[in-house]
């Protein structure tokens, strides 16, 4: 088997003539099965050659993304081929199976045409001149691979979705504020000449508009982002390693006080908040998308880039001279930052809407929604009455109403932990529900505003309750740990556990109770529920009821 045979397969559809003929010639069972939501990759092996051919529909490259369907099945492409260097003939660039890294690099550098080679620990990556869409990885053992080049996805823009923990549940500010750090990072790339080739080819006028400060980086992203996301092809390849580490928060620098050698994560969001948090009475979220603010933040970005060039942003720097040099650069940037004009604050543009108070029976009404389809008419009527909407997205989500002190968790019924709900739908119904994004209600939580921050599976969020209905089970927000122990004695429930942990520096405890059919009267089906009560500073901060 020749190397060129394998190279010809990469990037082709699994039902293409080239792939079909190759598989058939080597006794592979046809047809190759397309990948799915639950299994986004598959492969076949040819052991005599040490070959493994894998394919997927999730390929992060603009020519293949987003995934497409044909006849209700995903279109899948050959993505990666692994092979044994000793069993494949005519290896590229004159390489031999036993060539180590130094020999391989020397051979690649001696070629008449330019090859981009990168060494990562125990592997060497390069691309062929006539096949720029693929990369070849040469390992320091008998293995090698050919892979379809893909991009990194750094972030999705928040302009059309609920802002994440960057601006949690703060209705005074538009969701677009959460995109400010990434927008300023994009402007920084453009001003340094690091904008991706696709923008130079497709958006030259917009690039020039950012350079001349007629358009902000955030506005640029909104007009040019591929699939409403920020990818590595938005900047030049020379920035890949820095951007991957920095934008994915994989660096080890303290974000609020950038002193070297201290273990802490940092990233573009962390640094943005570190720069602007001290300047306003609220959070950095209030910074305006203005060039005055950009000039302030770009000093920090320059410091991170300088730091990366000197130390790769590692937490421990052994060279004392390098350490002092980078510290001095940070200090210089901070002095320049202090000399800049005052930061510009964005005034609130979204007024809080006063919602009607919930009735006394609201807690029982919410609990009666458990286990029911979120599209039921009475549930939709309840949401509509209080200005809430059922989110039409395919991933797990929830309807949040922090101003009323509750949120409703949604999921597909076959993902519930109990067998009862999983049996409600067959495979055909599952496909329809995924297509229509139909989910059931699996949890209801009640939250208290007495405590600034609570942490659960959805991440950290701020609580801003106004009209809280009476709690179920005769609970009240002022109850202490002992009160709950007395309220629910061991005879009342099947299982009783305490979990103690640190939450934002405060000692917290979560108490849970397992019970069957005791939530409200008239529950003939008697499902299994879990009641979770979380304490912050030893007072109730959240009550959550989940279907088991």
Order of alpha helices (4+ residues) and beta strands (2+ residues): alpha-alpha-beta-beta-beta-beta-beta-alpha-beta-beta-beta-beta-beta-alpha-alpha-alpha-alpha-beta-alpha-beta-beta-alpha-alpha-alpha-alpha-alpha-beta-beta-alpha-alpha-beta-beta-beta-alpha-beta-beta-beta-beta
